[in-house]
């Protein structure tokens, strides 16, 4: 039985800890905050409760597998999963709107044809078929296996089978998500629909590879799920599974540095000078923090994937509303920008800032656990913003104005609001500027791959959104499985079969 020191109690770190404890290791988690979950937090006030991190769970099979592998109680006995239907409602710049059913290609095709005109549904449906091929080609190497030593194969190969496009007597194929939209979807509303999936992960569709088509495909194929009581309940369940497997948590314990001995990680030193010996160290922290913990040591070797830096962040506005949630409204509504070029320029250009009309995601869970009584409603607004953005009240007012078409009478119903900014995310996660990592994607010269879970320091591993396979709740859970496999089975581990 080995001693494992885990730095951080985010979702990837806890998933690693639970699996290692089941394998017989003594696991201690050191978390500088006073609670678990990393970015998966909850805000409560006056009987209202809100998720301040992710609000929905794609690909729940990742956490089902975690609970199957770490105990007798399956996930569904620890939390209540609800499939959201419709999956999403979209309000487009020209005033048209569409509600998309959950995990139904035929239903989505019909809905798009009825809302956007004949042929729109078929173009989107054909796109999903091609996206499935990209998923099939990349699922295992990107999500279920440690990052290949020859990862440049993934960096160079574009797995999305784009349709030939003739332009200026030349035949070309889409290499970016924006080109997929322009050449294959050929409708500004379908373009907005596709690019909103990239934007939600902080990706610029103008440079994001065509392989980003797997993001809408994941939602379409595996459905969109809500955890009753909020996603924070999923973090609670993972934490309790860790405790049941005798993982020890030490909150308010800031790690000052990773101790090395004989050229390998040998423990951690806390800010109070206490040293805890360990056979392996797992770091579930952002890249800048990991660099500081291993001062003077090159964590990544020459030619290795570099950690994504400068990724965008999130602005979240929590709304306490008088009046109950109307019957039949969508759980999630996306209000699209009226000026896509201005939005992308402000998010990814040289002069970052909040766009004049940002794309706003409105979350309205049908969940009595989030409100003091049925005569009130808890609503969350989420906007992708540049990391490090300093948010003003005028910015918040602009977001409220954009959200109003999805929330009729919003200003009259508003009791109070709370704001969570990039600075709050930075405080919760330690990521510079409150940056939020994107999932790993193939192609694009490897810009959207993440560093491997192993490091150049023997015995030191990285888990969570800033390591392979990247950001997002499913990917964090997958990183836990990969790190545990590498520690238990050694460097020859090649993932679950």
C-alpha positions in Angstrom: 0.0 0.0 0.0 1.5 3.3 -1.1 1.1 6.8 0.3 -0.6 9.3 -2.1 -0.6 13.1 -1.5 -3.3 14.8 -3.7 -3.1 18.6 -4.1 -6.6 20.1 -4.5 -10.1 18.8 -4.1 -11.5 19.5 -7.5 -13.5 16.9 -9.4 -10.5 15.4 -11.2 -8.5 15.2 -8.0 -11.3 13.6 -6.1 -12.0 11.1 -8.9 -8.3 10.1 -8.7 -8.4 9.9 -4.9 -11.4 7.6 -4.8 -9.9 5.2 -7.4 -6.5 5.0 -5.7 -8.1 4.4 -2.3 -10.0 1.5 -3.7 -6.8 0.1 -5.1 -5.4 0.0 -1.5 -3.4 3.2 -1.2 -3.5 5.6 1.7 -4.7 8.9 0.2 -4.6 12.3 1.8 -6.1 15.3 -0.1 -4.7 18.8 0.7 -7.1 21.6 -0.2 -6.3 25.3 0.4 -10.0 26.2 0.5 -12.4 25.2 3.2 -14.5 23.0 0.9 -14.3 20.5 -2.0 -15.3 20.8 -5.6 -12.9 23.3 -7.2 -15.0 25.3 -9.6 -18.1 23.3 -8.7 -19.4 25.6 -6.0 -22.8 26.7 -4.7 -24.1 30.1 -3.5 -27.0 30.3 -1.1 -28.9 33.3 0.2 -32.5 33.8 1.5 -33.5 30.3 0.6 -32.2 30.5 -2.9 -29.4 28.2 -4.1 -27.3 28.5 -7.3 -24.5 26.5 -9.0 -21.7 29.0 -9.6 -19.8 26.5 -11.9 -21.1 24.1 -14.4 -24.9 23.7 -14.4 -25.4 20.6 -16.6 -23.7 17.2 -16.9 -22.8 15.8 -20.3 -21.7 12.2 -20.7 -22.8 11.0 -17.2 -21.4 7.6 -18.0 -18.0 8.9 -16.8 -19.3 9.3 -13.3 -21.4 6.1 -13.4 -18.2 4.3 -14.1 -16.5 6.0 -11.2 -19.2 4.9 -8.8 -19.3 1.4 -10.1 -15.5 1.1 -9.7 -15.4 2.5 -6.2 -18.3 1.1 -4.3 -21.6 -0.8 -4.2 -23.9 2.2 -4.5 -24.3 3.3 -8.2 -24.4 7.0 -9.1 -28.2 7.0 -9.4 -28.5 6.0 -5.7 -26.3 8.9 -4.7 -27.8 11.7 -6.8 -30.9 12.1 -8.9 -30.1 12.5 -12.6 -32.8 14.2 -14.8 -32.5 14.3 -18.5 -33.3 17.8 -19.7 -35.9 18.1 -22.4 -35.8 20.2 -24.5 -32.0 20.0 -24.5 -31.9 23.7 -25.3 -33.8 26.7 -26.7 -32.1 29.1 -29.0 -33.1 32.7 -29.7 -31.4 34.0 -32.8 -30.4 37.5 -33.8 -33.2 37.7 -36.5 -35.9 36.9 -34.0 -36.4 33.3 -34.9 -36.2 30.6 -32.2 -36.0 26.8 -31.9 -36.2 24.3 -29.1 -34.1 21.2 -29.7 -35.2 17.9 -28.2 -32.7 15.9 -26.2 -30.8 13.1 -27.9 -33.1 12.7 -30.9 -31.7 13.3 -34.4 -35.1 13.0 -36.0 -36.6 15.4 -33.5 -33.8 17.9 -34.0 -34.1 17.7 -37.8 -37.9 18.3 -37.6 -37.5 21.1 -35.2 -34.9 22.9 -37.3 -36.9 22.5 -40.5 -40.0 23.9 -38.8 -38.2 26.9 -37.3 -35.6 27.8 -39.8 -37.0 26.5 -43.1 -36.9 23.3 -45.1 -33.5 21.8 -45.5 -32.0 23.3 -42.4 -32.6 20.2 -40.4 -31.1 17.9 -43.0 -27.9 20.0 -43.2 -27.6 19.8 -39.4 -28.4 16.1 -39.4 -25.8 15.4 -42.0 -23.3 17.4 -40.0 -24.0 15.3 -36.9 -23.2 12.2 -38.9 -19.8 13.6 -39.9 -19.3 14.7 -36.3 -19.9 11.2 -35.1 -17.1 9.9 -37.4 -14.8 12.5 -35.8 -15.9 11.3 -32.4 -15.3 7.6 -33.3 -11.8 8.5 -34.6 -10.7 10.4 -31.5 -12.7 9.1 -28.5 -10.2 6.6 -27.4 -6.9 8.4 -27.9 -8.2 11.7 -26.6 -10.4 10.5 -23.7 -9.7 7.0 -22.7 -5.9 6.6 -23.0 -3.0 8.5 -21.5 -1.6 11.0 -24.0 0.4 9.1 -26.6 4.2 9.8 -26.5 3.9 10.5 -30.2 1.0 13.0 -29.5 2.0 15.0 -32.6 0.0 12.4 -34.6 -3.1 13.8 -33.0 -1.9 17.3 -33.6 -1.4 16.9 -37.3 -4.4 14.8 -38.2 -7.8 16.4 -38.7 -10.4 13.7 -37.9 -13.5 15.6 -39.1 -14.5 14.3 -42.6 -15.5 17.7 -44.1 -17.4 18.0 -47.4 -15.3 19.2 -50.4 -16.0 22.8 -51.1 -15.2 24.5 -54.4 -13.8 28.1 -54.2 -12.0 30.0 -56.9 -11.7 26.8 -59.0 -10.0 25.1 -56.1 -11.5 22.3 -54.0 -11.0 22.8 -50.3 -12.0 21.1 -47.1 -13.0 22.8 -43.8 -10.2 23.0 -41.3 -11.9 25.2 -38.7 -15.3 25.2 -37.1 -16.2 28.5 -38.8 -15.5 27.0 -42.2 -17.6 24.0 -41.4 -20.5 26.4 -40.6 -20.0 28.5 -43.7 -19.4 25.8 -46.2 -21.6 23.0 -44.9 -24.4 24.5 -42.9 -24.9 27.7 -45.0 -27.3 29.5 -42.6 -26.3 32.2 -40.1 -28.6 30.7 -37.5 -27.1 27.2 -37.9 -23.7 28.9 -37.7 -24.7 30.5 -34.4 -26.0 27.2 -33.1 -22.7 25.4 -34.0 -20.4 28.1 -32.8 -22.2 28.5 -29.5 -20.9 25.1 -28.5 -17.4 26.2 -29.1 -18.0 29.5 -27.3 -19.4 27.8 -24.3 -16.0 26.2 -23.8 -14.1 29.4 -24.5 -13.0 28.4 -28.0 -12.8 30.8 -31.0 -14.6 29.1 -33.8 -12.5 31.0 -36.4 -9.4 29.0 -35.3 -10.9 26.1 -33.4 -10.3 22.9 -35.5 -13.1 21.3 -37.4 -12.7 18.4 -34.9 -14.6 20.7 -32.4 -17.6 19.2 -34.1 -17.4 16.5 -31.4 -18.7 19.0 -28.8 -22.3 19.3 -30.2 -22.1 15.6 -31.1 -21.5 14.6 -27.4 -24.5 16.5 -26.3 -26.7 15.1 -29.1 -25.5 11.5 -28.7 -25.4 11.2 -24.9 -28.0 13.7 -23.9 -27.9 16.6 -21.5 -28.5 15.9 -17.8 -29.2 17.9 -14.7 -28.5 16.8 -11.1 -31.4 17.5 -8.8 -30.3 20.0 -6.3 -27.6 21.3 -8.6 -24.3 20.1 -9.9 -22.9 20.8 -6.5 -24.7 17.6 -5.5 -22.5 15.6 -7.8 -19.4 17.1 -6.1 -20.9 16.2 -2.7 -21.5 12.6 -3.9 -17.9 12.2 -5.2 -16.6 13.7 -1.9 -18.7 11.3 0.2 -17.5 8.4 -1.9 -14.0 9.4 -1.2 -14.7 9.6 2.5 -16.4 6.2 2.4 -13.2 4.8 0.8 -11.2 6.3 3.7 -9.7 9.2 1.8 -8.5 11.8 4.3 -9.3 15.5 3.5 -7.4 18.4 5.0 -9.1 21.6 4.2 -7.4 25.0 4.7 -4.1 23.3 4.0 -2.1 25.2 1.5 0.8 23.3 -0.2 3.9 25.5 -0.4 6.0 23.1 -2.5 6.4 19.6 -3.8 9.2 17.8 -2.0 11.7 16.0 -4.1 14.1 13.3 -3.0 16.6 11.4 -5.2 15.1 12.9 -8.3 11.4 12.1 -7.7 8.4 13.5 -5.9 8.5 12.4 -2.3 5.8 14.4 -0.6 4.5 17.9 0.0 5.4 20.8 2.3 2.6 22.9 3.7 2.7 26.6 4.2 3.2 26.1 7.9 6.3 24.1 7.3 4.8 20.7 7.9 6.2 18.0 5.5 4.0 15.0 4.5 5.9 12.1 2.9 4.4 10.4 0.0 5.2 7.7 -2.6 3.3 9.6 -5.3 2.0 13.2 -5.6 -1.1 14.0 -7.7 -1.5 17.7 -8.5 -5.1 18.8 -9.4 -4.1 22.4 -9.9 -3.8 25.0 -12.6 -0.5 25.1 -14.6 0.8 28.3 -13.1 0.3 27.0 -9.6 2.0 23.7 -10.5 5.0 25.6 -11.8 5.3 27.4 -8.5 5.0 24.2 -6.5 8.0 22.7 -8.4 10.3 25.7 -8.5 13.4 25.3 -10.6 12.2 22.1 -12.3 11.1 21.7 -15.9 7.7 20.0 -15.6 7.4 19.5 -19.3 10.1 18.2 -21.6 11.2 19.6 -24.9 8.6 19.0 -27.5 5.8 18.2 -25.0 2.4 19.7 -25.2 2.3 23.0 -23.4 -0.5 23.8 -21.0 -3.2 26.1 -22.5 -2.8 29.6 -21.1 -4.8 32.7 -21.6 -8.0 30.7 -22.0 -11.2 32.8 -21.6 -13.2 32.8 -18.3 -16.9 33.1 -17.3 -19.1 35.8 -15.9 -22.1 34.4 -14.0 -25.0 36.4 -12.7 -27.3 34.8 -10.2 -30.9 36.0 -10.2 -33.4 35.7 -7.4 -36.8 36.3 -8.9 -40.3 36.8 -7.5 -42.9 34.7 -9.2 -42.7 31.0 -9.8 -41.1 29.3 -12.8 -43.7 29.2 -15.6 -44.8 25.8 -16.7 -43.1 24.4 -19.8 -40.1 26.8 -20.1 -36.8 25.4 -21.2 -34.2 24.6 -18.7 -31.5 26.2 -20.9 -32.0 29.0 -23.3 -29.2 30.5 -25.4 -29.7 34.1 -26.5 -27.3 34.6 -29.4 -25.4 37.8 -30.1 -26.6 40.2 -32.7 -23.1 40.8 -33.9 -20.9 37.7 -34.0 -17.8 39.4 -35.4 -17.9 42.1 -32.6 -18.3 39.4 -30.0 -15.4 37.3 -31.3 -13.2 40.3 -31.6 -13.9 41.4 -28.0 -13.4 37.9 -26.7 -10.3 36.9 -28.6 -8.9 40.1 -30.1 -6.2 42.5 -29.0 -8.6 44.7 -27.0 -10.5 42.2 -24.8 -13.8 43.2 -23.2 -17.5 42.4 -22.8 -19.2 42.5 -26.2 -22.1 45.0 -26.7 -24.5 42.0 -27.0 -22.8 38.9 -25.7 -24.2 35.4 -26.1 -26.0 34.7 -22.8 -27.0 31.2 -21.6 -30.0 31.4 -19.3 -30.5 28.4 -16.9 -33.9 27.9 -15.3 -33.9 24.6 -13.4 -37.2 23.1 -12.5 -36.0 22.3 -9.0 -37.8 23.2 -5.8 -34.6 22.6 -3.8 -33.2 25.9 -5.2 -36.0 28.3 -4.1 -37.6 29.2 -0.8 -41.0 28.3 -2.1 -42.9 27.8 -5.4 -43.6 31.5 -5.7 -39.9 32.3 -6.5 -37.5 31.3 -9.2 -33.7 30.9 -9.2 -32.1 31.7 -12.6 -28.4 31.7 -13.6 -27.0 33.8 -16.5 -23.6 32.7 -18.0 -21.4 34.6 -20.4 -18.0 33.7 -21.8 -15.6 36.6 -21.1 -11.9 37.2 -21.4 -9.9 35.9 -18.5 -8.9 38.6 -16.0 -11.9 40.8 -17.1 -12.8 43.4 -14.4 -16.6 43.4 -14.4 -18.6 46.6 -13.8 -22.2 47.1 -12.9 -22.8 48.5 -16.4 -21.5 45.1 -17.7 -24.0 43.3 -15.6 -26.8 45.5 -16.7 -25.9 44.8 -20.3 -26.1 41.1 -19.6 -29.5 41.5 -18.0 -30.7 43.4 -21.0 -29.6 40.6 -23.4 -31.3 38.0 -21.2 -34.7 39.8 -21.1 -36.2 38.2 -24.3 -35.7 34.8 -22.5 -37.0 36.1 -19.2 -40.1 38.4 -19.9 -40.6 40.9 -17.1 -37.1 40.2 -15.7 -36.5 43.7 -14.2 -39.9 43.8 -12.5 -39.4 40.3 -11.0 -35.8 40.8 -9.8 -35.4 40.7 -6.0 -31.6 40.8 -6.0 -28.7 39.5 -8.0 -25.2 38.3 -7.2 -22.2 38.3 -9.6 -19.4 35.8 -10.0 -16.5 37.2 -12.0 -13.2 35.8 -13.4 -11.6 37.0 -10.1 -13.9 34.7 -8.2 -13.0 31.8 -10.4 -9.3 32.5 -9.9 -9.9 32.5 -6.1 -11.7 29.2 -6.2 -9.4 27.4 -8.6 -6.0 29.2 -8.6 -6.1 29.6 -12.4 -4.5 32.8 -13.6 -7.2 35.3 -14.5 -9.9 32.8 -13.7 -9.2 31.0 -17.0 -11.4 27.9 -17.7 -9.7 25.0 -19.6 -11.3 23.7 -22.8 -11.6 20.0 -23.6 -8.7 18.4 -25.6 -9.2 18.4 -29.3 -7.3 16.8 -32.2 -5.6 18.8 -35.0 -4.8 22.5 -34.9 -1.0 21.7 -34.4 -1.8 20.5 -30.9 -2.9 23.8 -29.6 -5.9 22.2 -27.9 -4.2 19.2 -26.5 -3.3 19.3 -22.8 -0.1 18.1 -21.1 0.1 14.5 -20.3 -0.9 13.2 -16.8 2.7 12.2 -16.1 5.4 14.8 -15.7 9.2 14.9 -16.0 9.4 14.5 -12.2 9.0 10.8 -11.5 6.2 10.2 -9.0 4.4 13.4 -9.9 1.1 13.3 -11.8 -1.4 15.9 -13.0 -5.2 15.5 -12.9 -8.1 17.7 -13.6 -9.0 20.1 -16.4 -5.5 21.5 -17.0 -4.1 18.1 -17.8 -5.0 15.5 -20.4 -7.9 15.2 -21.5 -8.8 18.8 -20.6 -11.6 20.8 -19.2 -15.3 19.9 -18.5 -16.9 17.7 -15.9 -16.6 14.4 -18.0 -13.0 15.1 -18.9 -12.1 15.8 -15.2 -13.6 12.4 -14.3 -11.6 10.8 -17.1 -8.4 12.3 -15.9 -8.9 10.7 -12.6 -9.2 7.3 -14.2 -6.1 7.8 -16.2 -3.9 9.0 -13.3 -5.1 6.2 -11.1 -4.3 3.7 -13.8 -0.8 5.1 -14.4 0.0 4.9 -10.6 -1.6 1.5 -10.0 -0.4 -0.3 -13.2 2.6 1.8 -14.2 3.7 3.6 -17.4 2.5 0.7 -19.6 -1.1 1.5 -18.6 -3.1 2.1 -21.8 -6.6 2.9 -20.5 -9.7 0.9 -19.9 -10.7 -1.6 -22.6 
